[in-house]
């Protein structure tokens, strides 16, 4: 079996490309909007549903395959697939062509999250999963900085299309390296030989488990809050503070990305240290972090001062960086091996429908209705989406109470 830290490094590289691709559109929102003469509503569709609808549809069947077949092949193949369509995104000459390319990206990226989470659980024991998922979580912020700051930097020296070409070629190389180097770990023979429940029965079992429902709610509403802000944040900075596209993307990415990197690593360390004798500690930390991050990004949304916005970004990144790590670790603790990828995919599917389909479009539509291209309408749109994070805090605390009981029930099912 491949050295687990080398395997994790390659999975992190794949994840960085995954998130960098998602944030290229937000980072280049203004030049793309100008190039195709698009409204905020249409930009919201490109950021959200164009990517997320097919991503959501394919997440469950791909995860179902990952519970029984090679997770490495699925991850590497998915990376190659979405990287090819990232290349095509840079070749689009109409909004329709760009939207179709983003659909292809979404299908490919559906092959990553759930199989990767299950693979980490196979490589790392429970006592080390907090750190492993924290390192995986750094990819969100490295990828975000790559998409929001790196994309505009490439575009400033060439065109916005070039940024998509560079990312697409890099992804094809990383996909090949992952397939050649990382080996599939041996599975538990008893669990792997157990009869496979029909998908409908599996869904009923998972949805009927309170902890799964609570964790799905945390991920869905916490992501709706944070992802919507992350997608529209560079445009908000550009409109509010009079920054160029490149400066707005770099300022936003660095203000939130660097604290986020530190926050996700700190969360993983604390979760492993404090949770040695209490598996629910990770979810307790999730509730605290999500509450703080939601409050801070609301303050950033409404401040008129760039200096204050950057000050609020520090605690927002530190707390927002790690809360999802607690959810993923809690899921892997809760779910038996036979349902691990499928259960993770179910939670990510629900989260994606809220965060990537509903959030960006809702904020963009409200922005168009209220104030056109000015900052005020965008602030209203964000202020409808962001407070949903507080409901996620409530769900995390409910999951704490039900986790151990539900783990025993799923193991016996």
C-alpha angles and dihedrals in degrees: 000000000000117000103273095228092051089049090050091049091055092045088052090051090052090048092050089056090046093057097035088059092051092052097046091083094051091043091052096034096122099048091043091047090050094043093054097027093238133170125232088255092057091046088052089053091052092048093046129015097024087063104025107046096067090034088060095044094052098040097084101044091046091049089049088058090047092058089062108021140044110312091190093056090049093049096045092044091049092050091052091047097051092042090056090053090046086060089050090051088064090052096054115124098180134039089247092056090049091049092050091049089052089052088057090049090052093052091051095046090053086074094064121056105051097038090046093051091049091047092053089050088053094049099042131052120235093260092060102038095093090061093042093052090043091056088048088050091058086071089070092062098036088049092045091053090046093052099038099038105017095047095054090043091056090043091052090058095041129350136310089253091062091062090060092047093052093048093046095053091046090052093053090053094048092047091056093047092050093051092048098045111031118075126205109251119233113268128224102274095213094049093042092051094048117112113271113241115228112261092249092054091047091051092049090050093050098041090047090059111092095210091055090052092048094047090048089052092050093050094043099049097033089052093044088057099043102034094049090052091046093050096049098031097093091050089048091052091047094051098038101042101029095242126156119251091257094046093045093050094046094045094048095043095048095041092055103020101059095047088044091056091052091043096053092049091046091049092052092049093048093044092055094042098045096034100057091107099020118054090186092063091088090059092046089054089047091057093050094046095046092050092052095044093049091052094048097050090050088056091048091051093059105034117109093203122083089203091056091044090056091047092052089046091066097066090033090059095041093053099032092050098073114026095094089053088065091052094050093046090048091052093051090049092049102044124075115234094255092060101029101107093036093049092047090048091051091054092045091048091055091045092049094052090055101036103036103026105034105026106056093040093048092051093045094047093050090047091055093045096048110034114351112224097348125108097246096070092046090051090054091049092050092046090059093051103038101061091061084083089075090063087052089057090056091049092051091055091049090051090055090062096048104037103094095042092049093047090057092046093051092047090053095045 
